[in-house]
Amino acid sequence: MRKLLNVVFLASLFAALSSAAHAGKGDRLFQVPKSAPLLQGKTLDLRFAEFAQGIWVRELENCPVPRVDRSEPGSALVIYRGLLETPGRICQVYGAERAGRMTQRAAINCLLNDGGESIELVTVQPRGTDGLLVQEGEKVPVHFRFCRKIIPILQSQKSN
């Protein structure tokens, strides 16, 4: 009986993983169980909206940013697909409102440079044509300016 239960469990796990395998990293969508009243019926994404993706700086004279992880705290921000990096931490989205809206909230799991971890909520909103408002939790929103687009490594190698 126990072996049968293990086989059934492994088969269902394999079926779930294989159905999600066709999506690219950060592209998977899933339905939230209806037991969470605030998220009832919403579809969540595992990446940030297109308008938020790029390298962002507080002051344009700091662009280009040589390395975000060595920048001054609060001076730079990188968002690419399901990742967010700031000086001192790198975060991965584990649930974001579906892209396409003018404001997007995302729950993120962050690995801090000191080895610690944190779970946070971040809200991003475009401001004008080259601006992004970023609010971490209940903190005051911070205005960032667009610095540059992120070009995936595979695309940059094709152009060479």
N, C-alpha and C positions, 0 to 999 in steps of 0.2 A: 504494500500500500504506500509506504513511504517513497519507494522508488518511482511509483506512478505519479505521486504528487510532485516530485522533483522534475520528472520529465515534462509534466504539464506546465510547471513554472518556467522551465527553461524554454519550452516551445513558445509560450506567450511572450517571454522576454525577447527571444529572437525575432518574433513577428513584429513587436513594437520597434525594435532597433532597425530592422530591415525596412520598415515603412518610412522611417525618418532618414535613412541613409542616402536617399536621392537628393536631399537638400544640401546646399553648401554651408560652410561654417557660419553660424549666425543667421541663417535664413529660415530656420524651422519655426513654424507657427503651431500653437496648440490651443485648445479650448480649456478655459479655467473651469473647474468643477463648480456647479451651481450652489455649492454649500457656502461659498464666500459671497455674502450679500453685496459688498461694494463692487465686486468684479463679475457679478452674475451676468452671463450671456456675452461677456466681452472676449474678444480674441486678442491674445497677447503675442508680441513679437520678441525675438531674442536679439534685436539690434536697434540702434538709434535710427531716427528718421534721416533721410538723405540731406535735408537742410542743415543738420548738425555735424555732418562729417567733414573733417579737415583739421588743420592745425590752426589754433586760435591763440591770440596774444592780447594782453591788456593794453599795451602800447605798441603801435606799429613800428617804432624804431627798434624793437626787440625781434623783428622778423628779418631774416629767417632765424628760427630757433635751432641752435646746433644740437642740443640734446635736452629734451623736456625734463628728464629725470634730474638734470643738474641745473635747471633754471631756478630762479628765485620763487619761493612759495607764492602761489596765487598769480604768477605772471604769465603762465602758458597752460594750454589744455589741448589734448589731442583726442579726437573721437573718430573711430573707424569701425564701422559695422557694429559689433557687440562689445567693443572695448573702449574704455575711457582711461586716459593717463594724464596725471598731473604730477608736479614735483612731489615726491614722497609716496606715491601710490599708483597702482595699476588695478583697474576694476573691470569686471565682466558683467554684462547685463544678464539677469536671470528672469526678467519679466518687464516688458515695456508696453505701453499703449501702442496700438498699431500705428505705423507711420502714416503720414499724409495729413495730419492735423497741424495746425499752427503752433500748438503747444504739445509737448510730449513728456510724460513722466515715466521714469524707469527705476526699477529696483536693481541695485548693483551690489556685487560682492567684491570687496577691495582687499588686496594684499598690500600691506604697508611696508615701506622700506625697512622699518625696524623689526620686521618679521610678524607683526600682529595682523589681525584681520578685522574688517568692519563690514557691516551691512548698512547700506544707505539708500536714500531716495533722492534722485536728482531730477530736476525739471529743466528742460531746454526749450527755448522759444526764439525764433528768428527776430532780429531787430533791424529793420531797414534791409538793404541789400547785402551788406557785408558785416552784419553784427549778430551776436548770439548772446542772449541772456541765459545765465546758468545759475540755478538756485539749488543749493545742496541742503536738503532737509528743510528746516525752518529758517535758515540763514537768509540774509538780505541777498537778492539777486545781484550777480556781478556781470557787467557788460564786457564781452570779449570781441575783438575785431578779427576778421578773417585774415590769415597769414598766407596759407597755401593749401592746395589740394593734396591729398595723399594718393600717390600712384602705386598700385600694388607691384611688388617685385616682378611678378611674371609678366606684367604689361610693360614694365621698363626694360626688361631683357629682350622682349620682342622688337622694340624700337631700335635696339643697337645693331 
